[in-house]
Amino acid sequence: MSYLDKSLEEIHKALKEGKVTSKELIEESLKRAHEYQEEINSFVTICDDAKEEDITDNVLSGIPYAAKDNLSTKGVLTTASSNILADYVPVFDATCIKKLKEAGAVMMGKTVMDELGMGGTGTTGHTGVVKNPWDVTRMTAGSSAGSAACVAKGIVPYALGTDTGDSIRKPAGYCGIVGFKPTYGLVSRWGLFAFASSLDHVGCLTRNVKDAAYVIDAIKGIDENDMTSINSFNIKLVDNYTTNVKGKKLFYIKELNDELKNSKEYYDNFMKTLDYAKACGMEVTEESIDEDILKGIYPSYMAISCAEATSNNSNLTGIPFGNRKEGRTPDEVMINTRTEGFSELIRRRFVIGSFILQKENQEKLFKNAQRIRRLIVDKITKLFEKYDGLIMPNSDSIAPHFGETNDVMSDKYLLFAENLAIGNFGGFPSITIPSGIVDDMPVAINITGPIKSDSEVINIAAALEEKIGFVPLNVKEEK
Amino acid sequence: MYKVTIGLEVHCELESNSKVFSPAINGYTEAPNSHVAYQDLGFPGILPVANEEAVKRALKVSMAMNCKTPDEIIFDRKNYYYPDLPKGYQITQMTKPVGINGYVDIDVNGEIKRVDIHDTHLEEDTASLDHYDTYSLIDYNRSGIPLLETVTEPCLHSKEEALTFLETYRSLIVYCGVSEARSDKGQMRCDVNVSLSETEELGSKVEIKNINSFYNVGRAIDFEIERQTEILQNGGVVEQETRRLDDETGETFHMRSKVDAVDYKYFIEPNIAPTPVTDEMLEEIRKTIPMLQLDRKRKYMDEYGLSEYDAEVLVKVKEDSDFFQECVDAGADPKKACNWVTGMLMGYLNENEITIKDVPIKPVMIKELIDLVDNKTISSKQAKEVFECMIETGKEPNVIVKEKGMMQITDDNAIHDVVMEVLKENDEQARSYNPEKTRMIDFFVGQVMKKTRGKANPAKTMEMLREELANYNK
């Protein structure tokens, strides 16, 4: 087995002992990236000129990683998988990228995503569809599609992703890896191409929980460029890492569980995971939440995210930068650039967002969505007074086949469509880990905890991970 | 005649080290696109960081206008597309402006009028555009410069009131030290709303946008009053619309109608966490607000007994007024201090086209100079000489008087000796002395001054000469 397929600690140890070099790891990573590109299409850009780094005491030093293509990388093409930014080369690094550089980590590529982060299928990027490494006839989900695929496939040990509704955790679940979105503000958003600022998070996709602790420890911290970033000097994920979670209290939501009963295998998997939780010495309790509130998550998420997105992406006019289309007047330039630059799905979201923000609709649509958001957050926060975390099925299905689902919004109240957005609504730390196999595809569960309880969330996930004993795809394939 | 109602929206750039949401320099430069940070170009991934200094300056103006301040500082996005707006939205304040419901008193020909302030809010300026025949250029230096927009209630009823408000507001800004507020540098711009009505109810609002000088505000108001009067007199209806002023002709032209009004889709800027406004913070700021122009003018007239003209001259420039006040605070008689400041001092400054900061003179020196004249150490004529030396060198008046040997002879015996000497030397004239002929006594005073090289106290000399001449012929 290549060192690339091991955990960060193991790779670091091997680097320290000289069993492998940074150069060899990078070469191997680039080789795999090219080799699997046609099969899974996880990269927009593969950085063939990636250089080895000195091995320091930092566990990340010398090890290659991939970053989602909506993170600003100085001198490296960053497209957000949109035609409108097809040639955009940023002039500054996102804070998370800068911090990884400082840690000696080596970025070897930029991963495909759903266009501008909007979408949950991994099929809307301008360079094509991302395929699930477990079964290439299935999608990865998104929007951090390429990041999930390349980590699952073993191209890199970890990748950076971003998460506005479930964009890290959903694809992580479908690809049988770990996806972690820390507390809002823990990682600076400077350099993250904004989708919905009040919901956007930077996080990571890894193959085990402890690796996530290492990555977030490296990129977190208060940032003078991000007024919403928080002081987190006392949050030390690696230092406080333990699988001893005896006495921790979890709750699950009755209404979600009832819904899941329709699909027996997923339900069984979730119940088995709850048994594991109990086996770890944790208390698990069922809590009921008004179904009307739960039904409100999907529409209010859509309202808030579309509204913020339409404003956030108004900078893409082709005037100061971007893929400009000519016109006779500046207005025409902007109209042509935006018409040709965005796919139909994106334009649809912008129209919805604009509609929601219109003076006559704001109160009913935007402000009400914010009220529902507040209701949900208050309810969950109240429950967190009694519990250390919420445990949820990550999804009510395995990764769908292409064509089975699309990003056209549904008019139905779907409980599982956006259940993970609870974490974004409240800025709660939220981690998804694989919980087993159904129909030869991975299924996953999610742990979400109170604000700033990132360490506890990591540890609960780590304890479950140990009990579940999931074998990642790359390791399985090597065998 | 129709009742004219005017409301103003005044934009003023604030001074600060950096721009309001980016670290780029907030300062004038000839070189286009040189004071530009990533934020000012709206690059993907940028985030705003609110400039504390600019917020405090905005709060200062808000408080100086007696506005109600908010409990926290938050910002809103105003969404619209324009080539000079790189982010596609402007960060401004809608939900909680830095000030609401304030007022500013203005002096319209001696009548005090209270102008109600609807609100004042902090926002970022746009880039500036230069249009040419076949292309346009964008300069992002202005993008992100802190801008304070103050909106009055529609409570002004003539061009004169509007212009007086603008002058008063400008002086308030300058007195608060938050901006030079110069329209020739584009630091002040104005939107004017004009409506005419026969009743108490307001007529249709016509807005004239982006006027770049007070002079043009006056022209726009004149033109609109005339235009709307004509429409109404002919039985027509004034359309609610936005117009622009042609600088060349002074005429206004249609820009857009009410139906085309832009929906700016305001919502709270999610990237700027709310900052609480504490009482301590407000108190700190309040301490820095100086007494304003009109209050000073009233004080000078009521307390110091100065004429309206003098008071106005003194308060025109804050630094001059500060200087005058310090003279008085140092113990100088207000009227005498006023004479020195408005006369010799301002004369010198105007002649040399400099400001009070450019001369080494200190208020306490004026006080000393007045004292030297009052206690007859020097004559008022000498005082002028001392002043000229003082303003050039910054030396204290006492030092100058000593250096120039100007100390008057006030010792009675010394003067008496010289007086007697002069009489003896001019025996003939002394004998023919006639108290009716004032020229005669001037001659003797002149002789005494000649002998003492001007140091003899003139009043004493005169007194002594009269007495001795009267005795001389007995």
Interface residues (C-beta under 8 A of the other chain):
Chain A: N70 L71 S72 T78 A80 L85 Y88 P90 V91 F92 A94 R189 W190 G191 L192 F193 A194 S197 S198 E224 N225 D226 M227 T228 A307 E308 T310 S311 N313 S314 N315 L316 T317 I319 P320 F321 P330 D331 V333 M334 S354 L357 Q358 K359 Q362 F366
Chain B: Y38 L41 G42 F43 P44 G45 I46 L47 P48 V49 A50 R77 N79 Y81 Y82 P83 P86 K87 G88 Y89 S136 I138 Y140 D263 K265 F267 P270 N271 I272 A273
